[in-house]
Amino acid sequence: MNINIKVYLHSKDTRFLQSGSFPVMNSDFKKDPDWTAAIAAYEWIQQIKMNFAASDDFRIDEVIYNEDIDITELVKKVKPIF
């Protein structure tokens, strides 16, 4: 299944919006939809940081999925797994 994610980010003294549709595992989403969306958003934000050479002031201002579900704080809790 796909979920729609909007991220409001701040970098280089500018606030900007990125949005897109992302595939997630149906079983994971049914078990914990917010956490599943947060992981997808976190991974995407990491790609954005690399592609846009984010500055030292880079921050996540807001993350929303499926139009109105705010998962900002959950996304900030996701840690990379090595």
N, C-alpha and C positions, 0 to 999 in steps of 0.2 A: 504494500500500500504506500501511498505518497502523502506527505504532510507539507503544508505551506509554512515557510518560516520567513519572518522579517527580523532583521537585526539593525539596530541603530548603534553606530559605532562613532568613536571620536578619534581622530588622528590628525596631526599637523594643524592643530587649532581649527579643525573643521568637523562638524557632525554630518554623517552621511548614512543613507539607508541602502541596504542590500536586501533583496528578497528573491526567493526561489522555491521550487518544489523538490522534495527529497524523498527517496525511497527509505522505508524502515521495515523491519521484520514485523509481520502481522502479530506473531505470538508475543514478541517483546512489547509491542504497543498495547496489546490487550492487557498484559500483565501490569505495566507501569507506563502509561502514555506520556506523562510529563517528563520522566527521566529519559525515556527513549528519545523524545524530541530534543531534550537538552544535550544529549550526546551527539545527535546529528548536527545540531546548531554549533556546538563547540568545535567539532571537526571542521565544519565549513568556515568558521571564524578563523581557525588556524590557517586554512588555505588563503583566506583573504589577507591575513597579516603577511604571509610570505609573498603573495602576488603584488601587493601594494607597498612593500617595504615600509611597514608601519613604523611610526616614530616613537620616541620615548613616552609621549603623552597618550599613546594608544589606550583606549578603554572601551569596555562594553557598556553602553548606556541603557539599552533595552532589547529584549528578545521576546518575540511573540510568535506563537504558532497557531495555525488554523483560525486566523483573524483576530482572536481576542483572548488567548490564554497566555498570560505573562509567565515566562520561565526564566527571567533574568537571573534571579538569585541561584537557581539550580545550575544554570550554565556556568556561573562563576565558581561553583563547587566542583565541577568536572576537572579531573586531573589527568594528564596524559599517562598512558600505560606504555611502559617500555619493555 
